[in-house]
Each structure stands twice: as C-alpha cells, then as structure tokens.
Amino acid sequence: AGLAADGTALELGIGTGRIGLPLAATGVPVQGIDASEAMVERLREKDGGADIPVTIGDFTEFELDTEFSLIFVIFNTIFALLTQDDQVACFQCVADHLAEDGVFVIEAFVPDQTRFVRGNNIDLGTVDEDEVRIDVTSHDPVAQVATTQHIHFTDDGVEMYPVQLRYAWPSELDLMARLAGFTLRDRWGGWDRQPFTAASTNHVSVYELA
C-alpha cells in the first residue's frame, strides 16, 4: 500500500484476490490480470471482489488504459511464464503501463539446485492415518524448468495437481529489468524488509524506471 502511494495498483495473476482484496480495502484502487476465469469467479464471490476490474489474459501482452503507480507479481507467479522471452516481454509490458515514478514489485524464491538429485526431487508433505501428500519434481537445468506433481492420496483415491515453472535468479531478473528500462531500487529478503543475503531463500525486489 505504501508503494502504491496515491495511485492505482495492478496485480499480475490476481487469482482469487488473496492480496488484491486486502490491498483494495486500504483504499488503493486495484485492477488485476489473470488467465484463469475459474480463479476470478472465486474472487467475485468474496466481499468487494465484484468491484475490482479484472482482465482475463496473458500478462506477457496486455493493453490497459490506466497508468499504474504500482504493478506487482508475487508468490513466484513470474515463473509461471515458461520461457525467458515471455518473462522479458512481461517486464516490457509492465514498463509500458507504469507511471514515471511508479514501481514494479516481484516476490519470488531464490533457486536452489541442491534440492535435486540426478534432476529429480521428492518432498514428503503430510502423513496422517487417512491421507498422504507428496511432491514429485523433475528438473531441467538447461531450460531452468521444474515440473511438479502435487499428489494427494486418500481413501477416496488419488488426486494430482500439476505445476510447471521456469525459474530465474535475481541477477537474471535484474538484467530483464534493465532491458525494459528499469533499475533495481530495493531488494529485501522478505516482506518485513529484512536484508537480502546469501542465506535468503526468497526475495522481494522493487524496480523503478531508470
């Protein structure tokens, strides 16, 4: 809310409004973009959800009439763009819609290739009497793509939830930003604005137009 100042905010991947709705409740005008109509339907069911303008589409290429003081993409959603070209295009599209004194905020994890053994990883989540949850991931280090299945076992059967992402290191994001005319203003290790260090597993990066 502080970064939005007195302007309008745009969330890329607004989804069900987990962040957009409480931000709007602070008095910041919020708009959103999302590729999933089902997610936006969930947003519309919540208090205030019908008041947020949402564009259904791809945030590598969008055209809106508003100039935004804050554009943000959080919870690793930038990595849902599965090629470097698409991620670069996102930065450029953001630059085209940002006010001169506006900022672009990204929250993402810091890649950790030590998680993978021979290109794979299995994480055990929940183990209870009536359910088991595991994550199985295949890693392509050349394309920087991780393909995961969240697998849920219960007495009723097996459910699988696929996730694919193309990760990028903070330094790579900085270069994408520079190509679009941005410079890095701040980088924190989390939302409490703690210092970003070699031990940080996540980052919140704030870019401004150079």
Disulfide bonds with the S-S distance in Angstrom:
none
